[in-house]
């Protein structure tokens, strides 16, 4: 395990895999760097990249300096880029894709290229209102200490099929996920906004937007909005993939775009 410090003094834990250009892996809700799907993704990506797989604040071995603000997570990403040598590719999944976009808008030339998979913004005001209603239910569960129920409600609320959630509940890592339930508040903060179309129009960093063919329709709409807004954005739909894409299918798309100079 490696560590670095963010601007506010928060310790960030990370592992490094592979060789090649630096890729910062920014995970979504309830994920942490040793979570089996995340670890598998990182190890597959390491076939082409030097992957920096870190615990977002409040997760795993990273600290959790309060109060939370999106700006602190952007400072965390900058700290990870600095640990990687000062510049890097960013790959963000779900709410991590939101952070990746916001970090790229803020950090400019420190980000060589940006890849977003299923960025999980609300796609319209109706979706935003529904998400806010879901958020209120989540807050009540979290305030009552019902972490398992909160995690399940969140996953189903973002379109993960109930049978998939049931399978996750049988995983030995479910208890760790449940312990991270309070950090859902962070992801709710990120995903309660509409796509930042006006700011995205000013992005100059090369960007790739990927969506799973079987991902929820709302995420397809978000991807379309960002595709139209970001100048010269590239777009890819992964056939047969959902919100949790097979990294062996994803890697050729990543390497084809990121390593093509």
N, C-alpha and C positions, 0 to 999 in steps of 0.2 A: 504493500500500500504506500502511495505517495501522498503528500499533503502540500497545499499552498494556502495562502491567506488572501481573502478578498479585502477590498478597500476598507470595510468596516471592522476588520479583524476576525471575521468568521473563518474558521478552518474548513477547507474543502478537501475531501478525500477523493483520490482518483487512482486508477490503474492505467497502465499503458501497454498496448498490444501492437505487434507487427512492425513493419518498416514501410517507408514511403512518406508521402506528404501528410502533414498533420491534419487530423479530422477530429473536431470536438463533437462528441455525441451527447445531445441534449434530450433527455428522456421526458416522457409525459407523466400523467397523474399516476400515483401509487407505485411508480417504478424506482428502482435503486440499482446501483451498479452491479451487485451480485445476484439480482433477480434473474432466474434462469433464462427467460426470453431476452432480457437485456444483455446478459453475458454472451449468449449465443450470437446475437446480432453483432456485438463488438468483436468477437473472435472471427466471424465470417468477414466483416469489414476489414479486419487486420490483414487479410490476404492481399490487399491493395494499398492500405493506408496505415500510418501510425495513428492508432485510435486512442484518444483520451476519453476514457469512460469514467465520469465523475458522479458522485452523489450530490444532487441538488441540495440546497440548504434545508435542514430539517429531516434529512433522510440518511439512512445508513450511518457512516462514520463522520459525516459532515456536521458542522455546528448549526445553530439556528438562532442567530442574534435577532431579537425583536426590537421594534415592531417590523412586520413584514412590509415590503414595498417591491413592486416590480423592478424599480431602479436597482435594488440590491442584487436581484438575480442577474441583471445585465452586468453589474460590476463583477459578479462571480464568473460570468462567461469571459469577461476581459481578463480576469486573473488566470483562467484556464488557457486562454490564448497566449498570454505572457509566459506561462509555464511551458507551452509548446514551442516557444521560440520567438513569439511576437506577431506572427501571422498564422492563419489556419483556415481550413474549410470548416463551415458549420453545417451539421446535419441535425435537424430537429424533428421530433415525432410528436404529433398531436399538440398538446399545450406546449411541449418543447419546441415545436415549430413556430409557435407564436413568439417565444423568447428568442429563437434564432433570427426571425425577421426583425424584431425590435433591436436586438443587439447589432445586426448589420446596419440598420438605419443610424444607430448611434456611433458605431466604431469605425465605419468607413473602411479605410485601406487595411485595417487589421484583419478584415475578412476577405479572403481571396475569392471564394464563391460560396453561395448559400443554397442549401437544399432543404425543402420543407416537405414532409410526408403528412398528409391529412391534417393541415393546420386547423385547429378546432375552434375557430371563432364562431359566434352566432351568425347565421347566414342572412337573417332579416329580423325585423322588429318582433314579429310573431314568435320566431324561434328564440329570440332574446328574452321575451316575456316568459316563455315556457321554461327557459333555463333559470331565470330568476326565481320562478316558483319552485323548481327543483332545488335550487340553492337554499331556499328557506326551509324546506324539509330536511335537507342535509344538516344545516346548522342546528336544528332541533335535536337530531339524532346525535350529533357530535357533542352538543352541550349536555346530553344525557349519558354520554360515555358509550353509546351504542355504535362502536366503531365498525363491527362486522356488517351491521345493517346499513351503515352509511356508505361503506365501500361498495356493497352490492347495489344499492340504490343508484350510486353515481355511475357505475359501470353499465347498468341497464339503461340509465338515463341518457348516456351518450351513444347508445345503439349497440352495445355488446349483447349478443343473444343470451337468453337466460341459461341455456344449456352450457354455453361457454363459461359463464360466471359460475355455474354449479361445478364445472370441472376445476376451475381455479380454486374454489373453496376446498377441494380435496388435496390441493398441493400443500406440501410441508411448508411452503413459503407464504401461505395465506396469513398466518399469524403475524408475520413481519409486515405484510401489506396492511393488515388491520391496525397495527401499531402506528403506521404512517398516516392513518385516516385524518388526523388534524391538518396535515399539509394539503388536503383537498381544498381547503380554504384558499390556498395560494393559486391552485389551478382554476378554481371558480373565478377568482379575481381576473385571471388571464382570459378565460374563455367567455366571460360575460359581455365582452365588447364585440362590436361589429368589425369587420376587416378595416384596417386603417387606409382606405383607398387613396385619400388625398396625399398622405405621406408616402405611401408605397409608390406613387407615381414619380417620386423624386429619387427612387433607389437607382444607384449607378452600378452596384455590384452585380455581376452575373448571377442569375437566380434560376433554379429549377424547382418546379412545383410538381409533386407526385401525389396521385390519389389512387387508392385501391379500387378496382372495378366494383367490388362488392361492399365497399365502405358506405356508410349512410348517405342518403341523397343530400342532406344538408352540407356535408363535407365536400361533395362534388360541386355544389353551388359556391361555397367559399373558394375552392380552388379556381373556379371559373372567374370569379370576381378579381382575385389576385392576379390571375393570368392576364386579364385585360388591363389591369392597372400598372403592373410592373413593366417598365420598358424592356423589350426584347426577352421577356421571361420565356424559358423553355418549359414544356409541359409533358408529362408522361402519365398514362393510366396503366396500372399493372393488372394485366389480365388474370382473373381468378384469385386475386388477393383482396383481403379485407383490411380492417384498421390495424391488424397485427400482421404485417406482411412477412413472408418468408424471406430472410436476408439473402438466401442463395439466389432468389429471383431478383431481389432489389440491388444486389451488388453490381451486376453488369450495367445497370442504369446509372448508378452512382459513378462508377469508374469511367463509363463512356462519356459522361458530361464533365466531371471534375478533372479528369486527367487529359482531356482533349484541349490542348492549348491553342 
